[in-house]
């Protein structure tokens, strides 16, 4: 950084030598010019760009412009102070300390601006539905803290460079410490990275009904930093580590083009039944229920010739998978009553055993 400031000082030297041999006066003029340019830039941003930003419906640009005023002003003013420091031809040590101090303050000011900007952007993304679902109100602290840590480390790196500190040894030490922490917190890190992959890939989201290959089924209530929580139909909450969720086979009943879920009512009718009437009754039972979707329409399927019955299946759609259990119960009741009223027999498995006299077999 000192090289750039020195080159800029050499470039501006002919413009201030006309004042005469008064070095302190030249330095004061450089500071005054820097302060003037800083004020002009600040007013330009606030008056021009700020006016344009106020015409938009978003408040983000207004907050960015408001946060940019101080870093922009101080950066231009500090450049003037740095040029004046070079013009004074102070001792080398004092010049280096002054420039490093100015650079440190500048980095800290811009660090505050970047932290504020990151918080505003992440908050906006967390409230945008359907596009940035990996940033949710529940995961906002994770991304916010990660961004702040990254910005802080970057600022620390530039501050070390400004003071001439060799960062290679520090980076090597940090790598060794990070490796040791990685071995010690392997399970925790696995869950964290599993949660980030779930948020990025989005195999499911909060509110979806999912089935795991281990048999658990429930509604996703929270996707946290360490685990995913499911609320079962028994109102029992299950916490599954994200590392397990990331490697598990998941059936998302709420996935697809819409959240509607198809339920199946299996029923058998006796041989000799009027199959046209069976189709009609099954569809009428489904259509008469107020919670069965009209689109897609209910339908029937003649599946097989069973050992004791003609095997039918009624297919109907419900708005949410959570309704499956109750509506299957109600449709089963409705089918049973409708078949009784229509005289359609629902057979049960039976087997005839014929016992013959042993003497008849030998005779």
ZIURFEN-V902000 format. One record per residue. N is the residue number from 1. SS is DSSP state (H for helix, E for strand, L for the rest). OMEGA is omega in whole degrees, -180 to 180 (999 if undefined). Layout:
# ZIURFEN-V902000
N | SS | OMEGA
N | SS | OMEGA
This chain:
# ZIURFEN-V902000
1 | L | 180
2 | H | 180
3 | H | 179
4 | H | 179
5 | H | 179
6 | H | 178
7 | H | 178
8 | H | 178
9 | H | 177
10 | H | 179
11 | H | -178
12 | H | -177
13 | H | -179
14 | H | -176
15 | H | -179
16 | H | -179
17 | H | 180
18 | H | 180
19 | H | -179
20 | L | -176
21 | L | -177
22 | L | -174
23 | H | -179
24 | H | 177
25 | H | 177
26 | H | 179
27 | H | 179
28 | H | 179
29 | H | 178
30 | H | 179
31 | H | -180
32 | H | 179
33 | H | 178
34 | H | 178
35 | H | 179
36 | H | 178
37 | H | 179
38 | H | 179
39 | H | 180
40 | H | 180
41 | H | -180
42 | H | 179
43 | H | -180
44 | H | 180
45 | H | -177
46 | H | -174
47 | H | -174
48 | H | -178
49 | H | 179
50 | H | 178
51 | H | 178
52 | H | -179
53 | H | -179
54 | H | -180
55 | L | 179
56 | L | 180
57 | L | -179
58 | L | 178
59 | L | -178
60 | H | -178
61 | H | 177
62 | H | 180
63 | H | 178
64 | H | 180
65 | H | 179
66 | H | 180
67 | H | -176
68 | H | -174
69 | H | -175
70 | H | 179
71 | H | 180
72 | H | -180
73 | H | -177
74 | H | -179
75 | H | 180
76 | H | -179
77 | H | 180
78 | H | 174
79 | H | 176
80 | H | 178
81 | H | 179
82 | H | 178
83 | H | 178
84 | H | 178
85 | H | 177
86 | H | -177
87 | H | -180
88 | H | 179
89 | L | 177
90 | L | 175
91 | L | -174
92 | H | -179
93 | H | -179
94 | H | 178
95 | H | -180
96 | H | 179
97 | H | -180
98 | H | -180
99 | H | 179
100 | H | 179
101 | H | 178
102 | H | 180
103 | H | 180
104 | H | 179
105 | H | 179
106 | H | 179
107 | H | -180
108 | H | 178
109 | H | 179
110 | H | 174
111 | H | 177
112 | H | 178
113 | H | -179
114 | H | 178
115 | H | 179
116 | H | 179
117 | H | 180
118 | H | 180
119 | H | -179
120 | H | -178
121 | H | -180
122 | H | 178
123 | H | 178
124 | H | -178
125 | H | -179
126 | H | -180
127 | L | 176
128 | L | -176
129 | L | 170
130 | L | -176
131 | L | -177
132 | L | -175
133 | L | 178
134 | L | 173
135 | L | -179
136 | L | 177
137 | L | -180
138 | L | -180
139 | L | -179
140 | H | 178
141 | H | 180
142 | H | -179
143 | H | -180
144 | H | 180
145 | H | 178
146 | H | 179
147 | H | 179
148 | H | 178
149 | H | 179
150 | H | 179
151 | H | 180
152 | H | 179
153 | H | 178
154 | H | 178
155 | H | 178
156 | H | 178
157 | H | -179
158 | H | 177
159 | H | 176
160 | H | 178
161 | H | -180
162 | H | -180
163 | L | 177
164 | L | -180
165 | L | 179
166 | L | -175
167 | L | -177
168 | H | 179
169 | H | 179
170 | H | 179
171 | H | 178
172 | H | 178
173 | H | 179
174 | H | 178
175 | H | 178
176 | H | 179
177 | H | 179
178 | H | 178
179 | H | 178
180 | H | 178
181 | H | 179
182 | H | 177
183 | H | -177
184 | H | -178
185 | L | -175
186 | H | -179
187 | H | -180
188 | H | 179
189 | H | 178
190 | H | 178
191 | H | -180
192 | H | 179
193 | H | 175
194 | H | 177
195 | H | 178
196 | H | 178
197 | H | 177
198 | H | 180
199 | H | -179
200 | H | -177
201 | H | 178
202 | L | 173
203 | L | 175
204 | L | 179
205 | L | 180
206 | L | -178
207 | L | 180
208 | L | 175
209 | E | -175
210 | E | 173
211 | E | 178
212 | E | 179
213 | L | 176
214 | L | 175
215 | L | -179
216 | L | 177
217 | E | 179
218 | E | 180
219 | E | 179
220 | E | 180
221 | E | -179
222 | E | 172
223 | E | -174
224 | L | -180
225 | L | -176
226 | L | -172
227 | E | 173
228 | E | -176
229 | E | 179
230 | E | 175
231 | E | -177
232 | L | 178
233 | L | 175
234 | L | -177
235 | L | 176
236 | L | -179
237 | E | 180
238 | E | 177
239 | E | -178
240 | E | 179
241 | E | -178
242 | H | 177
243 | H | 176
244 | H | -180
245 | H | -178
246 | H | -179
247 | H | -176
248 | L | 172
249 | L | -173
250 | E | 173
251 | E | -179
252 | E | -179
253 | L | 179
254 | L | 180
255 | L | -180
256 | L | -176
257 | L | 177
258 | L | -174
259 | L | -178
260 | L | -176
261 | E | -179
262 | E | 176
263 | E | -176
264 | E | 177
265 | E | -179
266 | E | -179
267 | E | 177
268 | E | 177
269 | E | -175
270 | L | 173
271 | L | -177
272 | L | 178
273 | L | 177
274 | L | -174
275 | H | 176
276 | H | 178
277 | H | 177
278 | H | 178
279 | H | -177
280 | H | -178
281 | H | -179
282 | H | 179
283 | H | -180
284 | H | 178
285 | H | -180
286 | H | -178
287 | H | -180
288 | H | -179
289 | L | -175
290 | L | -177
291 | L | 175
292 | L | -177
293 | L | 174
294 | L | 178
295 | L | -5
296 | L | -178
297 | L | 176
298 | L | -179
299 | E | 180
300 | E | 177
301 | E | 174
302 | E | -169
303 | E | -172
304 | E | 170
305 | E | -178
306 | L | 180
307 | L | -178
308 | L | -174
309 | L | 168
310 | E | -170
311 | E | 179
312 | E | 176
313 | E | 176
314 | E | 180
315 | E | 180
316 | E | -177
317 | E | 176
318 | E | -173
319 | L | -176
320 | L | 178
321 | H | -178
322 | H | -180
323 | H | -171
324 | H | -174
325 | H | -177
326 | H | -177
327 | H | 173
328 | H | 177
329 | H | -177
330 | H | 178
331 | H | 177
332 | H | 177
333 | H | -179
334 | H | 179
335 | H | -179
336 | H | 180
337 | H | -179
338 | H | 178
339 | H | 178
340 | H | -180
341 | H | -178
342 | H | 180
343 | L | 178
344 | L | -175
345 | L | 172
346 | L | -174
347 | L | 174
348 | L | -178
349 | L | 178
350 | L | -177
351 | L | 179
352 | L | 179
353 | L | 179
354 | L | -180
355 | L | -179
356 | L | 179
357 | L | -180
358 | H | -180
359 | H | 180
360 | H | -180
361 | H | -178
362 | H | -178
363 | L | 999
